[in-house]
């Protein structure tokens, strides 16, 4: 049975001087009570809802990894407790303009673990931005982590990604200045989706022909518009701005990370390409292995390639158990 867990941190100052007001860290625990804990931080659009049963879980679409986290699955709820969390800013802070870093996120996670009286977790499996948070946690709290698995994450942002996210934020800023912040967010999401996926997928999936005339519309554009139109329902504008910037501010020193690490790269990933992940793998101070997979889905492969990732994650967890 899944259960929510919370710790109230009150007002506290972030790394760059902004304040999270009345900060409530919200997590969700799944699996066998008292079993070893695996923490799974997700991307900027993910939440603490990882693997609820459809009939008991939250609103449709909020579970983001049920294909890999279930009883008897690659991440086995019969053997482990799985902790998901909501990354800041949340609540009232999601409506504020502020700067937050992956170090700040790692500090909030440490506070939640303190509240749960969990001195050390078996492993962390971090995807995308959650992988960056995991790296910050491994750097800042090395004694609290057994093993680390990263999917589509590096120690610093890839310059092409920085440029593309900067365009997204400027779109939102311009739209906000003309009184249409949510329209700006929708456009930013459209651009983001084109970076999360691969050119090969778009070539396979769309033909680029008009779907209507006067004005013309195209199938690939219809898809991107649909992706953008839904986004404001789950992502406040200022929260998007803060988390997008947080990715670009991310920087850890691999030489300070001694945790045994598995890095999973995707050949078609435009935001965390294998070349960048190889640099991180070679620079880590602890034991590190890298696996590169093929996928049409680019950076989103961690959401789409459960059949490929399942055995890799199962082996990773078995090694973590053996090492413990």
C-alpha positions in Angstrom: 0.0 0.0 0.0 1.4 3.4 -1.0 1.4 6.2 1.6 2.3 9.9 1.5 5.0 11.1 3.8 5.7 14.8 4.5 8.1 17.0 6.5 7.5 20.7 7.1 10.7 22.8 6.7 9.2 26.2 7.2 11.0 29.1 5.5 14.5 28.4 4.4 17.0 30.2 2.2 18.2 28.5 -1.0 21.7 28.4 -2.4 21.3 31.6 -4.5 19.5 33.6 -1.8 15.8 33.1 -2.5 13.5 31.8 0.1 11.1 28.8 0.0 8.2 29.9 2.2 6.5 27.3 4.4 8.2 24.6 2.5 6.5 21.2 2.7 8.5 18.3 1.3 6.0 15.7 0.0 7.1 12.1 -0.8 5.3 8.9 -1.4 6.4 5.4 -0.2 5.6 2.3 -2.0 6.3 -1.4 -1.3 7.2 -3.5 1.7 7.4 -1.7 5.0 10.8 -1.9 6.6 12.5 -3.1 3.4 15.5 -1.4 1.9 14.8 1.9 0.3 15.3 3.0 -3.3 14.7 6.7 -4.1 13.5 7.5 -7.6 13.6 11.2 -8.5 12.0 12.0 -11.9 12.2 14.8 -14.5 10.7 18.2 -14.1 7.2 17.1 -15.1 7.3 14.0 -12.8 5.9 13.8 -9.2 5.9 11.6 -6.2 3.3 9.4 -7.9 5.4 6.6 -9.5 3.4 3.4 -9.4 -0.1 3.7 -7.9 -2.7 1.1 -8.8 -5.1 2.7 -11.4 -8.2 2.2 -9.1 -6.5 3.8 -6.1 -4.0 6.2 -7.6 -4.2 9.9 -8.4 -5.6 11.5 -11.5 -5.0 9.7 -14.8 -1.5 10.3 -16.2 0.3 11.3 -13.0 1.9 7.9 -12.5 5.1 8.0 -14.5 6.9 4.7 -14.1 4.3 1.9 -13.4 5.8 -0.3 -16.2 9.0 -0.7 -14.2 7.9 -0.4 -10.5 5.5 -3.1 -9.4 5.4 -6.3 -7.3 7.6 -8.9 -9.1 8.8 -6.2 -11.5 12.3 -5.0 -12.3 12.0 -2.6 -9.4 10.2 -5.0 -7.1 7.8 -3.6 -4.6 7.7 -7.0 -2.8 11.4 -6.6 -1.9 12.0 -2.8 -1.6 10.4 0.4 -0.5 10.4 2.9 -3.3 10.4 6.6 -2.4 9.2 9.2 -4.9 9.0 12.9 -4.2 7.7 16.2 -5.5 10.6 18.5 -6.5 10.4 22.1 -5.4 9.0 24.6 -5.9 5.6 23.4 -4.9 2.5 24.9 -3.4 2.6 28.6 -2.9 6.2 28.6 -4.0 5.2 27.3 -7.4 3.7 30.8 -8.1 6.9 32.7 -7.2 9.9 33.8 -9.2 12.9 32.1 -7.6 16.1 30.3 -8.3 16.6 26.8 -7.1 19.5 24.3 -7.6 19.9 20.6 -7.6 21.9 21.1 -4.3 18.7 22.6 -2.9 16.7 19.7 -4.1 19.1 17.2 -2.6 18.9 19.0 0.8 15.2 18.7 0.8 15.4 15.0 0.1 17.9 14.6 2.9 15.4 16.3 5.3 12.7 13.9 4.2 15.0 10.9 4.8 15.8 12.4 8.3 12.1 12.7 9.0 11.6 9.0 8.0 14.6 8.0 10.1 16.3 6.5 7.0 20.1 7.0 7.5 21.1 5.4 4.2 19.3 4.3 1.1 20.0 1.2 -0.9 20.1 3.0 -4.2 18.9 6.0 -6.1 17.6 5.7 -9.7 17.5 9.2 -11.2 16.0 10.1 -14.5 16.7 13.3 -16.5 16.5 16.2 -14.0 16.1 13.6 -11.2 19.4 12.2 -12.2 21.0 15.6 -11.7 19.4 15.8 -8.3 20.8 12.3 -7.6 24.3 13.4 -8.5 24.0 16.4 -6.2 22.8 14.0 -3.4 25.7 11.6 -4.0 28.2 14.5 -3.9 26.8 16.2 -0.8 25.7 13.1 1.2 28.0 10.3 0.1 27.5 8.2 3.3 23.8 8.0 2.8 23.8 6.3 -0.6 24.7 2.7 -1.6 24.6 2.8 -5.4 23.5 5.2 -8.1 21.8 4.7 -11.4 21.5 7.6 -13.9 19.3 7.7 -17.0 19.8 10.6 -19.3 21.7 12.7 -16.8 25.1 14.3 -16.6 27.2 16.4 -14.2 26.6 19.6 -16.2 24.1 20.6 -18.8 24.9 20.1 -22.5 25.4 23.5 -24.2 22.8 22.8 -26.9 20.2 22.0 -24.2 21.1 25.2 -22.4 20.4 27.2 -25.6 17.1 25.5 -26.3 15.8 25.9 -22.7 16.9 29.5 -22.8 14.6 30.0 -25.8 11.8 28.3 -24.0 12.1 30.6 -21.0 12.3 33.7 -23.2 9.1 32.6 -25.0 7.4 32.3 -21.6 8.8 35.7 -20.5 7.6 37.4 -23.6 4.1 35.9 -23.4 3.9 36.9 -19.7 4.8 40.5 -20.6 1.9 40.6 -23.0 -0.5 39.0 -20.5 -0.6 35.4 -21.9 1.8 33.4 -19.7 0.0 30.1 -20.2 0.1 30.5 -24.0 3.8 31.0 -23.7 4.1 27.9 -21.6 2.2 25.9 -24.2 4.7 27.1 -26.9 7.7 26.4 -24.7 6.4 22.8 -24.1 6.0 22.3 -27.9 9.6 23.3 -28.4 10.7 21.1 -25.4 8.9 18.0 -26.9 10.9 18.4 -30.1 14.1 18.1 -28.0 12.9 15.2 -25.9 12.2 13.0 -28.9 14.4 12.1 -32.0 14.3 13.1 -35.6 14.1 9.4 -36.5 10.9 9.1 -34.5 9.3 12.1 -36.1 10.3 10.8 -39.6 8.7 7.4 -38.8 5.6 8.8 -37.1 4.7 11.8 -39.3 4.8 12.6 -43.0 4.8 16.4 -42.7 1.8 16.8 -45.0 -1.0 19.3 -44.4 -3.9 18.0 -42.4 -6.1 21.0 -43.2 -6.0 24.2 -45.3 -6.7 27.8 -44.7 -4.5 28.1 -42.6 -2.5 25.0 -43.3 -1.8 22.6 -40.4 0.6 19.7 -40.4 0.4 16.4 -38.5 3.7 16.9 -36.6 2.5 20.4 -35.6 -0.8 19.0 -34.5 1.0 16.6 -32.2 3.2 19.3 -30.7 0.2 21.7 -30.2 -1.7 18.9 -28.4 1.3 18.3 -26.1 1.6 22.0 -25.3 -2.1 22.5 -24.7 -2.2 20.1 -21.8 0.9 21.3 -20.0 -0.5 24.2 -18.0 -2.9 21.8 -16.3 0.0 20.2 -14.4 2.8 22.8 -14.5 2.5 26.3 -13.1 4.3 28.9 -15.2 6.8 30.0 -12.6 7.5 26.5 -11.5 8.5 25.6 -15.1 10.7 28.7 -15.2 12.5 27.7 -12.0 13.0 24.1 -12.9 14.2 24.9 -16.4 16.7 27.3 -15.0 17.7 24.8 -12.4 18.8 22.3 -15.1 21.1 24.9 -16.6 22.6 25.9 -13.2 23.4 22.2 -12.4 27.0 21.4 -11.9 28.6 18.8 -9.7 32.3 17.7 -9.5 32.5 14.0 -10.6 35.8 13.7 -8.7 33.9 14.1 -5.5 31.4 11.3 -6.2 32.6 7.9 -5.0 29.3 6.0 -5.1 29.3 3.0 -7.5 27.3 4.2 -10.5 25.6 2.8 -13.5 25.0 5.3 -16.3 22.4 4.6 -19.0 22.7 6.7 -22.2 20.6 6.7 -25.4 22.2 7.2 -28.8 19.4 9.5 -30.0 19.3 11.7 -26.9 19.8 15.4 -27.9 19.9 16.7 -24.3 22.3 14.2 -22.6 24.1 12.6 -25.5 26.3 9.5 -24.9 29.5 11.5 -25.5 28.6 13.7 -22.5 27.7 10.8 -20.3 31.0 9.1 -21.2 32.8 12.1 -20.0 31.0 11.8 -16.7 31.6 8.1 -16.5 35.3 8.5 -17.0 35.5 11.3 -14.4 33.7 9.7 -11.5 35.9 8.9 -8.5 34.0 5.6 -7.8 33.4 2.5 -9.8 31.3 3.4 -12.9 29.8 1.5 -15.8 28.0 2.9 -18.8 25.4 1.2 -21.1 24.2 2.8 -24.3 20.8 1.8 -25.7 19.1 2.4 -29.1 15.7 4.1 -29.1 13.6 6.2 -31.3 12.5 8.2 -28.3 15.6 10.2 -27.5 15.7 11.8 -24.1 12.3 10.3 -23.3 13.6 6.7 -23.7 13.4 6.3 -19.9 9.7 6.6 -20.2 9.2 4.5 -23.3 11.7 1.7 -23.3 10.6 -0.4 -20.3 11.4 -3.7 -22.0 15.0 -2.6 -22.6 15.5 -0.9 -19.3 13.8 -3.6 -17.1 16.7 -6.1 -17.2 19.3 -3.3 -16.8 17.6 -2.0 -13.7 16.9 -5.5 -12.3 20.6 -6.3 -12.6 21.6 -3.0 -11.1 19.3 -3.6 -8.1 20.6 -7.1 -7.6 24.2 -5.8 -7.6 23.2 -3.2 -5.0 21.7 -5.9 -2.8 24.9 -8.1 -3.2 27.1 -5.1 -2.4 25.1 -4.3 0.8 
